Amino acid sequence: MKILVADDHKLVRDGLKPFLQELGPDVEILDAANLEEALNVAATATDLGLVLLDLMMPGMDGLKGLEVLRNKCPDVPVVIVSGFSSRDHVVSAVQAGAAGFIPKTVSGTAMVNALRLVLSGEKYLPSSTFFDDPSNQMSMPTAPRTGAVPAPFDKLSRREAEILALLVEGRTNKEIALCLDLQEITIKVHLRNVYRKIGAANRAQAVRIAMSSGWVPAGAA
């Protein structure tokens, strides 16, 4: 699979490559520094499976560039990677055809988790973004706005919710243990309870369930 990284900052393009290679042993990274280069790559690349796109690079003209690129490769998911991730930015990008929106502030591991979700055929949105899509295909739960927690996350204890939130960020068990000042074995016990309560078979599935549901831990919305 080939992945196109379209961003006018070479540092960003080079910095993303090691993480993107975690998506598979046969991943080939292509890059572009402006919309024209991105369109040329999209037109000539075979087996293009994913595009990461910066809305602010030269030639984009806002979401018009996204729409042009989507028309060029309609079957390839295009994920926006941006330093601007307000609710309006996310909503507008998804309505224009983006398969996901990843803030540049997330960790590399969290980005990889998000991209795996996109490659599985689902959309990824920042967990703090909740809205009702007019098509009703991407409705996000609004309960967290009022302090309610959507099922099955309402079964989680406060500690379990904290651990799940760190898991979604891409933290390892050791990192979670250090963050919460707990033993690593304690984290494993809590994670088993989390998996059981939300219906996940493993770590990856728990992250996917949390991301696709739009769940936000208390205090994070």
C-alpha positions as CSV (number, residue, x, y, z in Angstrom):
1,M,0.0,0.0,0.0
2,K,1.2,3.5,-0.8
3,I,0.4,6.5,1.5
4,L,0.7,10.0,0.2
5,V,1.7,12.7,2.8
6,A,0.8,16.1,1.5
7,D,2.2,18.9,3.7
8,D,4.4,21.9,2.8
9,H,6.7,21.3,5.8
10,K,9.4,18.7,5.1
11,L,9.9,18.2,8.8
12,V,6.3,17.1,9.2
13,R,6.5,14.8,6.2
14,D,9.7,13.2,7.4
15,G,8.5,13.0,11.0
16,L,5.3,11.1,10.0
17,K,7.1,8.4,8.0
18,P,8.3,6.1,10.8
19,F,4.8,6.0,12.3
20,L,3.1,5.4,9.0
21,Q,5.4,2.4,8.4
22,E,3.9,0.8,11.4
23,L,0.7,0.3,9.4
24,G,2.2,-2.5,7.4
25,P,5.4,-4.1,6.2
26,D,4.7,-3.2,2.6
27,V,3.9,0.5,3.2
28,E,5.5,2.9,0.8
29,I,5.4,6.6,1.7
30,L,5.0,9.2,-1.0
31,D,5.1,13.0,-0.4
32,A,4.0,16.3,-1.8
33,A,4.6,19.9,-0.8
34,N,1.6,21.5,-2.5
35,L,-1.7,20.6,-4.0
36,E,-0.3,20.4,-7.6
37,E,2.3,17.9,-6.5
38,A,-0.4,15.9,-4.6
39,L,-2.7,15.7,-7.6
40,N,0.2,14.6,-9.8
41,V,1.1,11.8,-7.3
42,A,-2.5,10.8,-6.9
43,A,-2.9,10.5,-10.7
44,T,0.2,8.4,-11.3
45,A,0.5,6.2,-8.1
46,T,-0.7,2.7,-8.3
47,D,-2.0,1.0,-5.1
48,L,-2.6,4.4,-3.4
49,G,-4.4,3.4,-0.2
50,L,-4.4,6.6,1.9
51,V,-3.8,10.3,1.7
52,L,-2.8,12.6,4.6
53,L,-3.6,16.1,3.7
54,D,-2.7,19.5,5.2
55,L,-5.4,22.1,4.5
56,M,-3.0,25.0,4.8
57,M,-0.4,24.0,2.2
58,P,0.0,26.0,-1.0
59,G,-2.7,25.6,-3.6
60,M,-5.3,24.3,-1.3
61,D,-7.7,27.3,-1.2
62,G,-9.3,25.8,1.9
63,L,-11.6,22.9,1.4
64,K,-11.6,23.4,-2.4
65,G,-8.3,21.6,-2.5
66,L,-9.7,18.6,-0.6
67,E,-12.7,18.4,-3.0
68,V,-10.4,18.5,-6.0
69,L,-8.2,15.7,-4.6
70,R,-11.3,13.6,-3.7
71,N,-12.5,13.9,-7.3
72,K,-9.1,12.8,-8.5
73,C,-9.1,9.7,-6.3
74,P,-12.6,9.1,-5.1
75,D,-12.0,5.6,-3.7
76,V,-9.0,6.6,-1.6
77,P,-9.6,7.8,2.0
78,V,-8.3,11.3,2.6
79,V,-7.5,12.2,6.2
80,I,-6.9,15.8,7.2
81,V,-3.9,16.3,9.5
82,S,-4.0,19.9,10.7
83,G,-2.9,22.2,13.5
84,F,-6.4,23.7,13.5
85,S,-8.9,21.3,14.9
86,S,-11.9,23.4,16.1
87,R,-15.3,21.9,15.8
88,D,-16.0,24.0,12.7
89,H,-12.8,22.9,11.0
90,V,-13.7,19.2,11.7
91,V,-17.3,19.4,10.6
92,S,-16.5,21.3,7.4
93,A,-13.8,18.9,6.4
94,V,-15.8,15.8,7.0
95,Q,-18.8,17.2,5.1
96,A,-16.4,17.9,2.2
97,G,-15.5,14.3,2.1
98,A,-12.6,13.8,4.5
99,A,-12.4,10.3,6.0
100,G,-11.0,11.6,9.2
101,F,-9.5,14.6,10.9
102,I,-6.3,14.2,13.1
103,P,-4.9,17.2,15.0
104,K,-1.2,17.6,14.8
105,T,-1.0,17.7,18.6
106,V,-1.8,13.9,18.9
107,S,1.0,11.4,19.6
108,G,2.4,9.3,16.8
109,T,0.9,6.1,18.3
110,A,-2.5,7.7,18.6
111,M,-2.3,8.8,14.9
112,V,-1.5,5.2,13.9
113,N,-4.5,3.9,15.8
114,A,-6.7,6.5,14.2
115,L,-5.5,5.6,10.7
116,R,-6.1,1.9,11.3
117,L,-9.7,2.9,12.1
118,V,-9.9,4.8,8.8
119,L,-8.3,1.9,6.8
120,S,-10.9,-0.4,8.3
121,G,-13.6,1.6,6.6
122,E,-14.7,3.9,9.4
123,K,-14.3,7.6,10.0
124,Y,-12.1,9.1,12.7
125,L,-12.8,12.4,14.5
126,P,-11.1,14.0,17.5
127,S,-12.8,12.6,20.6
128,S,-13.7,16.1,21.8
129,T,-15.7,16.8,18.7
130,F,-19.4,16.0,18.9
131,F,-22.0,16.8,16.2
132,D,-24.9,15.4,14.3
133,D,-24.2,14.8,10.7
134,P,-27.1,15.8,8.4
135,S,-26.8,12.4,6.6
136,N,-27.2,10.6,10.0
137,Q,-24.2,8.4,9.0
138,M,-21.8,10.0,11.4
139,S,-24.0,11.0,14.4
140,M,-21.9,11.4,17.5
141,P,-23.4,11.0,20.9
142,T,-24.3,14.3,22.6
143,A,-24.8,12.9,26.0
144,P,-21.3,13.9,27.3
145,R,-22.2,17.6,26.9
146,T,-24.7,17.2,29.7
147,G,-22.5,15.1,31.9
148,A,-24.2,11.8,31.0
149,V,-22.0,8.9,29.7
150,P,-23.1,6.8,26.8
151,A,-23.5,3.0,27.2
152,P,-21.4,0.9,27.7
153,F,-19.0,3.4,29.0
154,D,-21.3,4.2,31.9
155,K,-20.2,0.9,33.4
156,L,-16.6,2.1,33.8
157,S,-15.3,3.2,37.2
158,R,-13.4,6.6,37.3
159,R,-10.1,4.8,37.3
160,E,-11.1,2.5,34.4
161,A,-12.2,5.6,32.4
162,E,-8.8,7.3,33.1
163,I,-6.9,4.2,31.9
164,L,-9.1,3.8,28.7
165,A,-8.5,7.5,27.9
166,L,-4.7,7.0,28.1
167,L,-5.0,3.9,26.1
168,V,-6.8,5.8,23.3
169,E,-3.9,8.3,23.4
170,G,-1.6,5.4,22.4
171,R,0.1,5.0,25.9
172,T,1.7,1.7,26.8
173,N,0.8,-0.1,30.0
174,K,4.1,1.1,31.5
175,E,3.4,4.7,30.5
176,I,-0.1,4.5,31.9
177,A,1.2,3.1,35.2
178,L,3.8,5.9,35.5
179,C,1.2,8.5,34.6
180,L,-1.3,7.3,37.3
181,D,1.4,6.2,39.8
182,L,0.2,2.6,39.8
183,Q,1.8,-0.8,39.3
184,E,1.8,-2.1,35.7
185,I,0.1,-5.3,36.9
186,T,-2.7,-3.1,38.3
187,I,-3.2,-1.5,34.9
188,K,-3.5,-4.9,33.3
189,V,-6.2,-5.9,35.8
190,H,-8.1,-2.7,35.2
191,L,-7.8,-3.2,31.4
192,R,-9.3,-6.6,31.6
193,N,-12.3,-5.1,33.4
194,V,-12.5,-2.4,30.7
195,Y,-12.5,-4.9,27.9
196,R,-15.3,-6.9,29.6
197,K,-17.5,-3.9,30.3
198,I,-17.3,-2.4,26.8
199,G,-17.3,-5.7,24.9
200,A,-13.8,-5.6,23.6
201,A,-11.6,-8.7,23.0
202,N,-8.3,-6.9,23.2
203,R,-6.4,-3.6,23.4
204,A,-6.9,-2.6,19.7
205,Q,-10.6,-3.3,19.8
206,A,-11.1,-1.3,22.9
207,V,-9.4,1.7,21.2
208,R,-11.5,1.2,18.2
209,I,-14.8,1.0,20.2
210,A,-13.9,4.2,22.1
211,M,-12.9,6.1,19.0
212,S,-15.8,5.1,16.8
213,S,-18.3,5.8,19.6
214,G,-17.0,9.3,20.2
215,W,-16.7,8.6,23.9
216,V,-15.0,11.3,26.0
217,P,-13.8,10.8,29.6
218,A,-15.3,13.0,32.2
219,G,-13.7,16.5,32.1
220,A,-12.3,16.1,28.6
221,A,-15.2,17.4,26.6
